[in-house]
Amino acid sequence: MGSRLDRNLSSRAQAPTWACTCPRSSCFPGFRHAAGASKTPPKGGGENTQVRRVISALHKEITGTEVVAQSFQEFSASWLARKAPEVAPGTLAFYKGAVKKFPNYLDIRAGIDIAEITAEDIVGFRNHEAEALSAKTVNHDLKCLRMLFHAARRDAVIADDPCEFVNVAKKSDPMRRRRPFTVLELKSVLSVADDEWKSLVLFGLYTGQRLGDLAMLTWENIDLLRGEIRLVTRKTRKTMIIPIAASLRAYIGKPPIADAPGTPMHPRAFAIVDSQGKTGHLSNQFADLLAKAGLREKKTHRKTGNEGVGRGIGSGSGGLSFHCIRHTAVSLMEDAGIPEAAVMELVGHDSEQMSQHYTHVGRDALERAAASLPEIG
């Protein structure tokens, strides 16, 4: 015997006054289409509106309670509140910024039911951003909207995800894409760097970690007895245990007095990220360092109409930023014949799918991977 919902759907489908105008591909099991019913979804969110009305009516009939409609702002506020304890402060700040842009684009329609937002709205937003921002920034904002609307569909707030079939923006000038540093370029950077930036560059190469994670390192993360660095990444919250390469161990030196294990490894960088929650200021400092080393044009750091290229990859950068040191570590290990699984485990792969793809990598393999990196300091 079917559920009460199935019986209600069946009885409604058999009623002489019933006529469903939604496309057959998106209709619910048990609904019968009346002869002559339109197979073309109405424009302006009509399909979602009709489906929502049917669901709302059935929900009220079965449970006795109303399904409360939510605007985009209302749902996005609750979504951001759920995300707050799950992501790093910098990531949450990015989500808030991206989410704020969409209702600004919708303008007077910003208060409509989230279920009435269509794929055309998402495409229009993407194209509007693409007129002023880089493809990278546009796609980051689009990714954020996809996460939000996916959650809305999961929570049964909307019937269809308007982002599902919207393509990303086409990548722009390939000269703006990241590339690895050469060993000679890294040596040029080290030759003009002060002690703190020299340490950040060496840690970046020999651990493959991101600038924000390296800036927040303290002596508590460094275990010289075991020869390893332990940290939790800010972006993915992944716990990392990284063998200390011999070249990095020789640079680290002696730890501070025993009663100060929380002393930052890179005090100035730590203070910046700790107070600002992001690495933009540090990235600008590194861009200046690259210019000093003759590896890019001098950057003004003033806002122009070309913001959004991300991580310092803009005009005159030569495709280089601090994040490229991570790519350099990967490239050098692969050139040394280190298996891909060991390389990805050492630097920390981002996705759960990637984590499931690779089998467990032992400590010996990670030590060989770290040891394969060349001496540059």
C-alpha positions as CSV (number, residue, x, y, z in Angstrom):
1,M,0.0,0.0,0.0
2,G,1.4,3.4,-1.0
3,S,2.2,6.3,1.3
4,R,-0.4,9.0,2.2
5,L,1.4,11.4,-0.1
6,D,1.3,8.9,-3.0
7,R,-2.4,8.4,-2.5
8,N,-3.0,12.1,-2.5
9,L,-1.0,12.6,-5.6
10,S,-2.9,9.8,-7.3
11,S,-6.3,11.1,-6.3
12,R,-5.4,14.6,-7.5
13,A,-4.2,13.2,-10.8
14,Q,-7.5,11.4,-11.3
15,A,-9.6,14.4,-10.5
16,P,-11.5,15.7,-13.6
17,T,-10.4,19.3,-13.0
18,W,-6.7,18.4,-12.7
19,A,-4.3,19.7,-15.4
20,C,-0.6,19.8,-15.0
21,T,1.3,22.2,-17.3
22,C,4.8,21.4,-16.2
23,P,7.2,19.5,-18.5
24,R,7.0,15.8,-18.2
25,S,10.7,15.5,-17.4
26,S,10.3,17.5,-14.1
27,C,6.9,16.2,-13.0
28,F,6.3,14.1,-9.9
29,P,5.5,10.3,-10.0
30,G,1.8,9.8,-9.9
31,F,0.8,13.0,-11.8
32,R,-1.1,12.5,-15.1
33,H,-0.8,15.1,-17.8
34,A,-4.2,16.3,-19.1
35,A,-4.6,16.1,-22.9
36,G,-3.3,19.2,-24.5
37,A,-1.3,20.3,-21.5
38,S,1.6,22.5,-22.4
39,K,5.0,20.8,-22.5
40,T,6.9,24.1,-22.5
41,P,7.8,25.6,-19.1
42,P,6.3,29.0,-18.6
43,K,8.8,31.9,-18.6
44,G,9.7,33.9,-15.6
45,G,9.9,31.1,-13.1
46,G,6.3,29.9,-13.8
47,E,7.2,26.2,-13.6
48,N,8.8,26.5,-10.2
49,T,5.9,28.6,-9.0
50,Q,3.3,26.0,-10.1
51,V,5.3,23.1,-8.7
52,R,5.7,24.9,-5.4
53,R,2.0,25.7,-5.2
54,V,1.1,22.0,-5.7
55,I,3.7,20.9,-3.1
56,S,2.5,23.6,-0.6
57,A,-1.1,22.6,-1.0
58,L,-0.3,18.9,-0.5
59,H,1.9,19.7,2.5
60,K,-0.9,21.7,4.1
61,E,-3.5,19.0,3.4
62,I,-1.2,16.2,4.9
63,T,0.4,18.0,7.8
64,G,-1.9,20.9,8.5
65,T,0.9,23.5,8.3
66,E,1.9,26.0,5.6
67,V,5.2,25.9,3.7
68,V,6.7,29.3,4.2
69,A,8.2,30.9,1.1
70,Q,11.7,32.5,1.5
71,S,13.3,35.2,-0.4
72,F,16.9,34.9,-1.6
73,Q,18.1,37.2,1.2
74,E,16.3,35.2,3.8
75,F,17.6,31.8,2.7
76,S,21.2,33.1,2.1
77,A,21.3,34.6,5.6
78,S,20.4,31.2,7.1
79,W,22.9,29.4,4.7
80,L,25.7,31.7,5.8
81,A,24.9,31.2,9.4
82,R,25.2,27.4,8.9
83,K,28.5,27.8,7.0
84,A,30.1,30.0,9.7
85,P,31.4,27.2,12.0
86,E,32.3,25.0,9.0
87,V,34.8,27.3,7.1
88,A,37.7,29.6,7.8
89,P,36.9,33.3,8.4
90,G,38.4,34.3,5.1
91,T,36.3,31.8,3.2
92,L,33.1,33.0,5.0
93,A,34.0,36.6,4.1
94,F,34.3,35.5,0.5
95,Y,30.9,33.7,0.7
96,K,29.3,36.9,2.1
97,G,30.7,39.0,-0.6
98,A,29.6,36.7,-3.4
99,V,26.1,36.3,-1.9
100,K,25.7,40.1,-1.6
101,K,26.4,40.6,-5.3
102,F,23.5,38.6,-6.6
103,P,20.6,40.6,-5.0
104,N,22.4,43.8,-6.0
105,Y,22.2,42.5,-9.6
106,L,18.5,41.5,-9.3
107,D,17.8,45.1,-8.1
108,I,14.0,45.6,-7.6
109,R,13.4,41.8,-7.9
110,A,15.8,41.0,-5.0
111,G,12.9,40.3,-2.7
112,I,11.2,37.7,-4.8
113,D,10.7,34.1,-3.6
114,I,13.9,32.1,-4.1
115,A,11.9,29.5,-6.0
116,E,11.1,32.0,-8.7
117,I,14.8,32.6,-9.6
118,T,15.6,31.1,-13.0
119,A,18.6,29.9,-14.9
120,E,18.2,33.1,-17.0
121,D,18.8,35.1,-13.8
122,I,22.0,33.2,-13.1
123,V,23.2,33.5,-16.7
124,G,22.5,37.2,-16.6
125,F,24.4,37.7,-13.4
126,R,27.4,35.7,-14.8
127,N,27.5,37.8,-17.9
128,H,27.1,41.0,-16.0
129,E,30.1,40.2,-13.8
130,A,32.1,39.0,-16.8
131,E,31.9,42.6,-18.3
132,A,34.1,44.0,-15.4
133,L,35.8,41.0,-13.6
134,S,38.1,38.2,-14.6
135,A,36.7,34.8,-15.4
136,K,38.3,33.5,-12.2
137,T,36.4,35.8,-10.0
138,V,33.1,35.3,-12.0
139,N,33.5,31.5,-11.6
140,H,34.2,31.8,-7.9
141,D,31.0,33.8,-7.4
142,L,29.1,31.3,-9.6
143,K,30.5,28.4,-7.5
144,C,29.2,30.1,-4.3
145,L,25.7,30.5,-5.8
146,R,25.8,26.8,-6.9
147,M,26.5,25.8,-3.3
148,L,23.7,28.0,-2.0
149,F,21.1,26.8,-4.5
150,H,22.2,23.2,-4.0
151,A,21.5,23.6,-0.3
152,A,18.1,25.2,-1.1
153,R,17.1,22.2,-3.2
154,R,18.4,19.8,-0.6
155,D,16.2,21.5,2.0
156,A,13.2,21.4,-0.3
157,V,13.0,25.2,-0.5
158,I,13.2,25.0,-4.3
159,A,12.1,22.3,-6.7
160,D,14.8,22.9,-9.3
161,D,18.3,24.3,-9.1
162,P,18.7,27.3,-11.5
163,C,22.5,26.9,-11.4
164,E,22.5,23.3,-12.5
165,F,23.1,23.7,-16.2
166,V,24.8,27.1,-16.2
167,N,28.3,26.9,-17.6
168,V,31.3,28.7,-16.1
169,A,32.8,31.8,-17.8
170,K,35.5,31.2,-20.3
171,K,39.0,31.6,-19.0
172,S,40.7,34.8,-20.1
173,D,44.3,35.5,-21.3
174,P,46.4,32.3,-20.8
175,M,49.3,34.6,-19.7
176,R,47.4,35.2,-16.5
177,R,47.3,31.5,-15.6
178,R,49.6,30.3,-12.8
179,R,52.8,28.6,-13.7
180,P,55.6,27.0,-11.5
181,F,58.7,29.0,-10.7
182,T,62.0,27.8,-12.0
183,V,64.7,27.0,-9.4
184,L,66.6,30.0,-10.7
185,E,63.6,32.3,-10.2
186,L,63.1,31.1,-6.7
187,K,66.8,31.8,-5.9
188,S,66.3,35.3,-7.3
189,V,63.4,35.8,-4.9
190,L,65.4,34.6,-2.0
191,S,68.3,36.9,-2.8
192,V,66.1,40.0,-2.3
193,A,63.9,38.7,0.5
194,D,64.3,39.5,4.2
195,D,64.5,36.7,6.8
196,E,60.8,36.3,7.3
197,W,59.9,36.2,3.6
198,K,62.9,33.9,3.0
199,S,61.4,31.5,5.6
200,L,57.9,31.7,4.0
201,V,59.3,30.9,0.6
202,L,61.3,27.9,1.9
203,F,58.3,26.6,3.9
204,G,56.2,27.1,0.8
205,L,58.5,25.0,-1.3
206,Y,59.3,22.2,1.1
207,T,55.7,21.8,2.4
208,G,53.6,22.8,-0.6
209,Q,51.2,24.7,1.7
210,R,49.3,27.9,1.1
211,L,50.4,31.3,2.3
212,G,47.7,31.7,4.9
213,D,48.6,28.4,6.6
214,L,52.3,29.2,6.6
215,A,51.6,32.6,8.0
216,M,49.7,31.1,11.0
217,L,52.4,28.5,11.8
218,T,53.7,28.6,15.4
219,W,56.5,26.6,17.0
220,E,53.7,24.4,18.4
221,N,53.2,23.1,14.9
222,I,56.9,22.1,14.6
223,D,58.0,18.8,16.1
224,L,61.8,18.7,15.5
225,L,62.1,15.5,17.5
226,R,59.8,13.6,15.2
227,G,60.9,15.7,12.2
228,E,57.4,16.8,11.1
229,I,55.1,19.7,10.8
230,R,51.5,19.3,12.0
231,L,48.7,21.8,11.0
232,V,45.1,22.0,10.0
233,T,44.6,23.8,6.7
234,R,42.4,26.9,6.8
235,K,40.7,26.2,3.5
236,T,39.8,22.6,3.8
237,R,40.2,21.9,7.5
238,K,42.4,19.0,6.6
239,T,44.9,17.7,9.2
240,M,48.4,17.7,7.6
241,I,51.5,15.8,9.0
242,I,54.4,16.8,6.8
243,P,57.9,15.4,7.1
244,I,60.5,18.2,7.5
245,A,62.9,18.1,4.5
246,A,66.6,18.2,5.4
247,S,67.1,21.6,3.6
248,L,64.2,23.1,5.6
249,R,65.4,21.6,8.9
250,A,68.8,23.2,8.4
251,Y,67.1,26.6,8.0
252,I,64.6,26.4,10.9
253,G,67.2,26.6,13.6
254,K,66.5,26.3,17.3
255,P,63.0,26.6,18.9
256,P,62.3,29.3,21.4
257,I,62.2,28.7,25.2
258,A,60.0,25.9,26.3
259,D,57.3,28.0,27.9
260,A,56.5,29.8,24.6
261,P,55.5,27.1,22.1
262,G,52.8,29.4,20.6
263,T,55.4,31.8,19.3
264,P,54.7,32.5,15.6
265,M,57.2,31.3,13.1
266,H,56.6,34.4,11.0
267,P,55.5,37.2,13.4
268,R,54.6,39.9,10.9
269,A,52.7,37.6,8.6
270,F,50.9,36.0,11.6
271,A,49.8,39.4,12.8
272,I,48.4,40.4,9.4
273,V,46.4,37.2,8.8
274,D,45.3,37.0,12.5
275,S,43.9,40.5,12.4
276,Q,42.5,40.6,8.8
277,G,41.4,37.0,8.4
278,K,42.8,36.9,4.8
279,T,46.1,37.1,2.9
280,G,45.5,39.9,0.5
281,H,48.0,42.2,2.1
282,L,50.6,39.5,2.2
283,S,50.0,38.7,-1.4
284,N,50.7,42.3,-2.3
285,Q,53.9,42.2,-0.3
286,F,55.0,39.1,-2.3
287,A,54.1,40.9,-5.5
288,D,56.5,43.7,-4.5
289,L,59.1,41.1,-3.8
290,L,58.7,39.6,-7.2
291,A,59.0,43.1,-8.8
292,K,62.2,43.6,-6.7
293,A,63.6,40.3,-8.1
294,G,62.7,41.5,-11.7
295,L,60.0,38.8,-12.1
296,R,57.1,41.1,-12.6
297,E,56.1,44.7,-13.1
298,K,55.7,46.9,-10.0
299,K,52.2,46.7,-8.7
300,T,50.4,49.8,-7.4
301,H,47.9,48.0,-5.2
302,R,45.3,50.7,-5.9
303,K,41.9,49.6,-6.9
304,T,41.1,49.9,-10.6
305,G,38.4,48.6,-12.9
306,N,40.3,45.3,-13.2
307,E,40.0,43.8,-9.7
308,G,39.3,40.1,-9.3
309,V,42.1,38.5,-11.1
310,G,42.9,36.8,-7.8
311,R,46.1,35.8,-6.0
312,G,48.2,38.5,-7.7
313,I,47.8,37.0,-11.2
314,G,47.2,40.1,-13.2
315,S,48.7,42.1,-16.0
316,G,52.5,42.2,-15.8
317,S,52.7,39.3,-13.2
318,G,54.1,36.8,-15.7
319,G,51.6,34.3,-14.2
320,L,53.5,34.2,-10.8
321,S,52.2,34.5,-7.3
322,F,53.0,32.9,-3.9
323,H,50.5,30.1,-4.7
324,C,52.8,29.2,-7.7
325,I,55.3,27.9,-5.1
326,R,52.8,25.2,-4.3
327,H,52.7,24.3,-8.0
328,T,56.5,24.4,-8.1
329,A,56.7,21.8,-5.3
330,V,54.3,19.5,-7.2
331,S,56.1,20.0,-10.5
332,L,59.6,19.3,-9.0
333,M,58.4,16.2,-7.2
334,E,56.8,14.8,-10.3
335,D,59.9,15.6,-12.3
336,A,61.9,13.6,-9.7
337,G,59.6,10.6,-10.3
338,I,57.6,10.8,-7.1
339,P,54.3,8.9,-7.4
340,E,51.3,11.2,-7.8
341,A,49.6,9.8,-4.7
342,A,52.6,10.8,-2.5
343,V,52.8,14.2,-4.1
344,M,49.1,14.9,-3.5
345,E,49.3,13.6,0.1
346,L,52.3,15.8,0.9
347,V,50.8,19.1,-0.4
348,G,47.2,18.2,0.6
349,H,44.6,17.7,-2.0
350,D,41.5,19.8,-1.8
351,S,38.5,17.6,-2.5
352,E,36.9,14.6,-0.8
353,Q,36.7,12.8,-4.1
354,M,40.5,13.2,-4.5
355,S,41.0,11.9,-1.0
356,Q,39.0,8.8,-1.8
357,H,40.8,8.3,-5.1
358,Y,44.2,7.8,-3.4
359,T,45.0,5.0,-1.1
360,H,46.9,5.6,2.2
361,V,50.4,6.9,1.7
362,G,53.0,5.8,4.2
363,R,55.5,8.0,6.1
364,D,58.5,6.6,4.1
365,A,56.9,7.7,0.8
366,L,56.2,11.2,2.1
367,E,59.8,11.5,3.4
368,R,61.1,10.4,-0.1
369,A,58.8,13.0,-1.7
370,A,60.1,15.8,0.6
371,A,63.7,14.8,0.2
372,S,63.3,15.0,-3.6
373,L,63.0,18.7,-3.5
374,P,66.2,20.6,-4.4
375,E,68.4,22.8,-2.2
376,I,67.7,26.4,-3.1
377,G,68.4,28.4,0.2
